[in-house]
Amino acid sequence: MGDCTPLSQLISSNALKLLANTSEYGDGDVASLQCLSGYDLKGPDVVTCVLGRWSPSLPSCTAKRSPSGLSTDQTVIIVICAIASLIALIVILAMCVICCKKSKDEDPTPPEKPEP
């Protein structure tokens, strides 16, 4: 009557980690949980088996946010876009320099010489 479902069967998040995995939990047994690195725990880090149910309800893990409020994935995407934009700008400037140099090299009119 007092056995709780093993937490390993209830944890659906890959980020939530059970610190000590036991196959059977009886009334009064306690389990500790934590999140993997890069995640914040939302809820209790300790739950107790009470009359066949875990109390309080299981916590969840959410991806940590950087100080700017962006997730790590968002920050990586922004950095990659900034680098790609910088490379594109350098390529465009290099093409402009090459085109300008070519047009000067192909100028058919010789420079005028001053008359003595």
VODONU-63473 format. One record per atom (N, C-alpha, C): residue in three letters; atom name; residue number from 1; x, y, z. Coordinates in nm, 3 decimals, decimal comma. Example, Ala and Ser with C-alpha at 12.3 -4.5 7.8 and 13.67 -1.06 7.14 Angstrom:
code site pos east north up
ALA N 1 1,319 -0,569 0,780
ALA CA 1 1,230 -0,450 0,780
ALA C 1 1,320 -0,330 0,780
SER N 2 1,285 -0,225 0,708
SER CA 2 1,367 -0,106 0,714
SER C 2 1,290 0,003 0,787
This chain:
code site pos east north up
MET N 1 0,082 -0,121 0,000
MET CA 1 0,000 0,000 0,000
MET C 1 0,086 0,126 0,000
GLY N 2 0,199 0,125 0,074
GLY CA 2 0,279 0,245 0,089
GLY C 2 0,392 0,258 -0,009
ASP N 3 0,405 0,165 -0,105
ASP CA 3 0,515 0,174 -0,201
ASP C 3 0,488 0,280 -0,306
CYS N 4 0,592 0,357 -0,335
CYS CA 4 0,583 0,460 -0,440
CYS C 4 0,645 0,406 -0,568
THR N 5 0,599 0,459 -0,679
THR CA 5 0,657 0,424 -0,809
THR C 5 0,803 0,468 -0,810
PRO N 6 0,895 0,384 -0,856
PRO CA 6 1,036 0,425 -0,863
PRO C 6 1,051 0,553 -0,945
LEU N 7 1,130 0,645 -0,893
LEU CA 7 1,146 0,774 -0,960
LEU C 7 1,204 0,760 -1,100
SER N 8 1,286 0,659 -1,120
SER CA 8 1,345 0,640 -1,254
SER C 8 1,236 0,620 -1,360
GLN N 9 1,120 0,571 -1,319
GLN CA 9 1,008 0,552 -1,412
GLN C 9 0,927 0,680 -1,430
LEU N 10 0,939 0,772 -1,336
LEU CA 10 0,860 0,896 -1,341
LEU C 10 0,935 1,013 -1,403
ILE N 11 1,066 1,007 -1,401
ILE CA 11 1,145 1,119 -1,452
ILE C 11 1,144 1,115 -1,604
SER N 12 1,086 1,218 -1,664
SER CA 12 1,077 1,224 -1,811
SER C 12 1,182 1,316 -1,871
SER N 13 1,240 1,402 -1,789
SER CA 13 1,340 1,496 -1,839
SER C 13 1,479 1,433 -1,837
ASN N 14 1,553 1,451 -1,945
ASN CA 14 1,691 1,402 -1,948
ASN C 14 1,782 1,486 -1,859
ALA N 15 1,736 1,605 -1,819
ALA CA 15 1,819 1,695 -1,739
ALA C 15 1,804 1,668 -1,589
LEU N 16 1,696 1,602 -1,547
LEU CA 16 1,673 1,574 -1,406
LEU C 16 1,741 1,443 -1,369
LYS N 17 1,822 1,448 -1,262
LYS CA 17 1,903 1,332 -1,224
LYS C 17 1,870 1,290 -1,082
LEU N 18 1,847 1,161 -1,064
LEU CA 18 1,821 1,102 -0,933
LEU C 18 1,956 1,068 -0,872
LEU N 19 1,982 1,117 -0,749
LEU CA 19 2,114 1,099 -0,689
LEU C 19 2,140 0,956 -0,644
ALA N 20 2,040 0,886 -0,593
ALA CA 20 2,057 0,746 -0,553
ALA C 20 1,937 0,669 -0,605
ASN N 21 1,961 0,580 -0,700
ASN CA 21 1,851 0,508 -0,763
ASN C 21 1,824 0,378 -0,687
THR N 22 1,702 0,364 -0,638
THR CA 22 1,659 0,244 -0,568
THR C 22 1,541 0,187 -0,644
SER N 23 1,531 0,056 -0,650
SER CA 23 1,422 -0,005 -0,726
SER C 23 1,290 -0,003 -0,649
GLU N 24 1,296 0,005 -0,516
GLU CA 24 1,173 0,008 -0,437
GLU C 24 1,178 0,122 -0,336
TYR N 25 1,067 0,192 -0,324
TYR CA 25 1,056 0,301 -0,228
TYR C 25 0,933 0,274 -0,142
GLY N 26 0,955 0,271 -0,011
GLY CA 26 0,844 0,249 0,081
GLY C 26 0,804 0,378 0,148
ASP N 27 0,697 0,373 0,225
ASP CA 27 0,645 0,490 0,295
ASP C 27 0,755 0,551 0,383
GLY N 28 0,778 0,680 0,367
GLY CA 28 0,879 0,751 0,445
GLY C 28 1,015 0,759 0,379
ASP N 29 1,037 0,684 0,271
ASP CA 29 1,166 0,691 0,201
ASP C 29 1,182 0,827 0,134
VAL N 30 1,305 0,873 0,132
VAL CA 30 1,337 1,005 0,077
VAL C 30 1,429 0,987 -0,044
ALA N 31 1,408 1,069 -0,145
ALA CA 31 1,494 1,067 -0,264
ALA C 31 1,541 1,209 -0,294
SER N 32 1,667 1,221 -0,334
SER CA 32 1,724 1,351 -0,369
SER C 32 1,740 1,360 -0,521
LEU N 33 1,711 1,478 -0,571
LEU CA 33 1,717 1,503 -0,715
LEU C 33 1,800 1,627 -0,743
GLN N 34 1,860 1,630 -0,860
GLN CA 34 1,931 1,751 -0,903
GLN C 34 1,927 1,758 -1,055
CYS N 35 1,960 1,876 -1,106
CYS CA 35 1,964 1,895 -1,251
CYS C 35 2,108 1,882 -1,300
LEU N 36 2,122 1,846 -1,425
LEU CA 36 2,253 1,840 -1,487
LEU C 36 2,309 1,982 -1,499
SER N 37 2,438 1,992 -1,522
SER CA 37 2,503 2,121 -1,541
SER C 37 2,437 2,195 -1,657
GLY N 38 2,415 2,324 -1,639
GLY CA 38 2,351 2,404 -1,743
GLY C 38 2,201 2,418 -1,726
TYR N 39 2,147 2,358 -1,619
TYR CA 39 2,003 2,364 -1,592
TYR C 39 1,979 2,409 -1,449
ASP N 40 1,866 2,477 -1,427
ASP CA 40 1,822 2,519 -1,294
ASP C 40 1,709 2,431 -1,247
LEU N 41 1,712 2,393 -1,118
LEU CA 41 1,607 2,311 -1,058
LEU C 41 1,489 2,400 -1,021
LYS N 42 1,372 2,365 -1,066
LYS CA 42 1,248 2,437 -1,031
LYS C 42 1,164 2,343 -0,946
GLY N 43 1,165 2,365 -0,817
GLY CA 43 1,092 2,279 -0,725
GLY C 43 1,186 2,221 -0,622
PRO N 44 1,137 2,126 -0,543
PRO CA 44 1,217 2,072 -0,433
PRO C 44 1,329 1,979 -0,482
ASP N 45 1,440 1,977 -0,408
ASP CA 45 1,548 1,884 -0,443
ASP C 45 1,535 1,753 -0,365
VAL N 46 1,438 1,745 -0,273
VAL CA 46 1,413 1,624 -0,196
VAL C 46 1,263 1,596 -0,198
VAL N 47 1,227 1,470 -0,227
VAL CA 47 1,086 1,428 -0,222
VAL C 47 1,075 1,306 -0,132
THR N 48 0,957 1,289 -0,072
THR CA 48 0,934 1,180 0,023
THR C 48 0,818 1,094 -0,023
CYS N 49 0,831 0,964 -0,006
CYS CA 49 0,722 0,871 -0,037
CYS C 49 0,623 0,874 0,079
VAL N 50 0,502 0,920 0,053
VAL CA 50 0,398 0,931 0,156
VAL C 50 0,273 0,861 0,105
LEU N 51 0,238 0,751 0,169
LEU CA 51 0,117 0,675 0,135
LEU C 51 0,108 0,643 -0,014
GLY N 52 0,220 0,601 -0,072
GLY CA 52 0,220 0,558 -0,212
GLY C 52 0,235 0,669 -0,314
ARG N 53 0,258 0,793 -0,267
ARG CA 53 0,275 0,907 -0,358
ARG C 53 0,397 0,988 -0,317
TRP N 54 0,458 1,050 -0,416
TRP CA 54 0,572 1,135 -0,388
TRP C 54 0,524 1,273 -0,347
SER N 55 0,582 1,324 -0,238
SER CA 55 0,541 1,455 -0,188
SER C 55 0,666 1,536 -0,153
PRO N 56 0,671 1,662 -0,190
PRO CA 56 0,584 1,730 -0,285
PRO C 56 0,606 1,673 -0,425
SER N 57 0,536 1,730 -0,521
SER CA 57 0,547 1,678 -0,658
SER C 57 0,689 1,698 -0,711
LEU N 58 0,725 1,618 -0,811
LEU CA 58 0,861 1,620 -0,864
LEU C 58 0,897 1,755 -0,924
PRO N 59 1,024 1,795 -0,910
PRO CA 59 1,069 1,921 -0,969
PRO C 59 1,092 1,906 -1,119
SER N 60 1,127 2,016 -1,182
SER CA 60 1,163 2,013 -1,324
SER C 60 1,294 2,091 -1,341
CYS N 61 1,354 2,075 -1,455
CYS CA 61 1,479 2,145 -1,485
CYS C 61 1,456 2,236 -1,606
THR N 62 1,506 2,357 -1,596
THR CA 62 1,497 2,450 -1,708
THR C 62 1,638 2,497 -1,745
ALA N 63 1,660 2,520 -1,873
ALA CA 63 1,792 2,564 -1,920
ALA C 63 1,827 2,696 -1,855
LYS N 64 1,952 2,706 -1,808
LYS CA 64 1,998 2,830 -1,746
LYS C 64 2,002 2,940 -1,852
ARG N 65 1,982 3,059 -1,808
ARG CA 65 1,988 3,175 -1,896
ARG C 65 2,118 3,250 -1,869
SER N 66 2,173 3,309 -1,972
SER CA 66 2,293 3,389 -1,956
SER C 66 2,254 3,521 -1,889
PRO N 67 2,351 3,599 -1,842
PRO CA 67 2,318 3,727 -1,778
PRO C 67 2,233 3,818 -1,867
SER N 68 2,242 3,802 -1,998
SER CA 68 2,164 3,885 -2,089
SER C 68 2,019 3,840 -2,096
GLY N 69 1,989 3,725 -2,037
GLY CA 69 1,853 3,672 -2,041
GLY C 69 1,831 3,575 -2,156
LEU N 70 1,934 3,554 -2,237
LEU CA 70 1,923 3,462 -2,350
LEU C 70 1,972 3,324 -2,308
SER N 71 1,916 3,222 -2,367
SER CA 71 1,964 3,087 -2,340
SER C 71 2,098 3,068 -2,412
THR N 72 2,169 2,965 -2,375
THR CA 72 2,299 2,937 -2,437
THR C 72 2,284 2,917 -2,587
ASP N 73 2,179 2,846 -2,630
ASP CA 73 2,157 2,823 -2,774
ASP C 73 2,136 2,954 -2,848
GLN N 74 2,058 3,044 -2,789
GLN CA 74 2,032 3,173 -2,853
GLN C 74 2,162 3,254 -2,865
THR N 75 2,244 3,251 -2,760
THR CA 75 2,370 3,324 -2,762
THR C 75 2,462 3,269 -2,871
VAL N 76 2,469 3,138 -2,885
VAL CA 76 2,553 3,075 -2,989
VAL C 76 2,506 3,117 -3,128
ILE N 77 2,376 3,117 -3,150
ILE CA 77 2,320 3,155 -3,281
ILE C 77 2,355 3,300 -3,313
ILE N 78 2,344 3,388 -3,215
ILE CA 78 2,374 3,530 -3,236
ILE C 78 2,523 3,547 -3,271
VAL N 79 2,610 3,478 -3,199
VAL CA 79 2,754 3,488 -3,226
VAL C 79 2,787 3,436 -3,366
ILE N 80 2,729 3,324 -3,405
ILE CA 80 2,754 3,268 -3,538
ILE C 80 2,706 3,365 -3,647
CYS N 81 2,590 3,425 -3,629
CYS CA 81 2,538 3,522 -3,727
CYS C 81 2,628 3,645 -3,736
ALA N 82 2,677 3,691 -3,621
ALA CA 82 2,766 3,808 -3,621
ALA C 82 2,895 3,778 -3,696
ILE N 83 2,952 3,661 -3,673
ILE CA 83 3,076 3,622 -3,741
ILE C 83 3,052 3,608 -3,892
ALA N 84 2,941 3,545 -3,931
ALA CA 84 2,908 3,529 -4,073
ALA C 84 2,890 3,666 -4,140
SER N 85 2,826 3,759 -4,071
SER CA 85 2,806 3,894 -4,126
SER C 85 2,940 3,965 -4,144
LEU N 86 3,029 3,949 -4,048
LEU CA 86 3,160 4,011 -4,057
LEU C 86 3,239 3,954 -4,175
ILE N 87 3,234 3,824 -4,193
ILE CA 87 3,303 3,761 -4,306
ILE C 87 3,245 3,811 -4,438
ALA N 88 3,112 3,821 -4,447
ALA CA 88 3,048 3,870 -4,569
ALA C 88 3,091 4,014 -4,599
LEU N 89 3,099 4,096 -4,496
LEU CA 89 3,142 4,235 -4,513
LEU C 89 3,286 4,242 -4,565
ILE N 90 3,372 4,160 -4,510
ILE CA 90 3,512 4,157 -4,555
ILE C 90 3,521 4,114 -4,701
VAL N 91 3,444 4,014 -4,740
VAL CA 91 3,443 3,967 -4,879
VAL C 91 3,395 4,077 -4,973
ILE N 92 3,289 4,147 -4,936
ILE CA 92 3,235 4,256 -5,019
ILE C 92 3,338 4,367 -5,034
LEU N 93 3,403 4,405 -4,924
LEU CA 93 3,504 4,511 -4,932
LEU C 93 3,622 4,467 -5,019
ALA N 94 3,664 4,343 -5,006
ALA CA 94 3,775 4,292 -5,088
ALA C 94 3,737 4,296 -5,236
MET N 95 3,614 4,259 -5,269
MET CA 95 3,568 4,262 -5,408
MET C 95 3,566 4,405 -5,461
CYS N 96 3,525 4,500 -5,379
CYS CA 96 3,524 4,640 -5,421
CYS C 96 3,666 4,689 -5,450
VAL N 97 3,760 4,653 -5,364
VAL CA 97 3,899 4,694 -5,384
VAL C 97 3,953 4,633 -5,513
ILE N 98 3,926 4,506 -5,537
ILE CA 98 3,973 4,438 -5,659
ILE C 98 3,913 4,503 -5,783
CYS N 99 3,784 4,533 -5,780
CYS CA 99 3,717 4,596 -5,896
CYS C 99 3,774 4,736 -5,922
CYS N 100 3,796 4,813 -5,817
CYS CA 100 3,851 4,948 -5,835
CYS C 100 3,993 4,942 -5,892
LYS N 101 4,071 4,848 -5,844
LYS CA 101 4,208 4,833 -5,894
LYS C 101 4,208 4,790 -6,040
LYS N 102 4,118 4,700 -6,077
LYS CA 102 4,108 4,654 -6,216
LYS C 102 4,070 4,769 -6,308
SER N 103 3,975 4,850 -6,265
SER CA 103 3,930 4,960 -6,352
SER C 103 4,041 5,064 -6,369
LYS N 104 4,125 5,084 -6,270
LYS CA 104 4,238 5,177 -6,285
LYS C 104 4,343 5,119 -6,378
ASP N 105 4,367 4,988 -6,368
ASP CA 105 4,465 4,922 -6,454
ASP C 105 4,420 4,922 -6,599
GLU N 106 4,293 4,920 -6,626
GLU CA 106 4,240 4,913 -6,762
GLU C 106 4,211 5,051 -6,821
ASP N 107 4,244 5,158 -6,753
ASP CA 107 4,216 5,293 -6,801
ASP C 107 4,299 5,318 -6,928
PRO N 108 4,233 5,334 -7,047
PRO CA 108 4,305 5,347 -7,174
PRO C 108 4,367 5,485 -7,196
THR N 109 4,325 5,585 -7,127
THR CA 109 4,379 5,719 -7,152
THR C 109 4,505 5,740 -7,069
PRO N 110 4,617 5,769 -7,138
PRO CA 110 4,740 5,793 -7,062
PRO C 110 4,731 5,928 -6,993
PRO N 111 4,804 5,944 -6,889
PRO CA 111 4,801 6,075 -6,820
PRO C 111 4,860 6,183 -6,911
GLU N 112 4,805 6,301 -6,901
GLU CA 112 4,853 6,412 -6,984
GLU C 112 4,987 6,463 -6,932
LYS N 113 5,076 6,495 -7,031
LYS CA 113 5,206 6,549 -6,993
LYS C 113 5,198 6,700 -7,007
PRO N 114 5,251 6,767 -6,914
PRO CA 114 5,251 6,914 -6,926
PRO C 114 5,346 6,959 -7,038
GLU N 115 5,305 7,062 -7,111
GLU CA 115 5,388 7,113 -7,220
GLU C 115 5,493 7,208 -7,164
PRO N 116 5,614 7,199 -7,220
PRO CA 116 5,722 7,288 -7,171
PRO C 116 5,715 7,428 -7,225
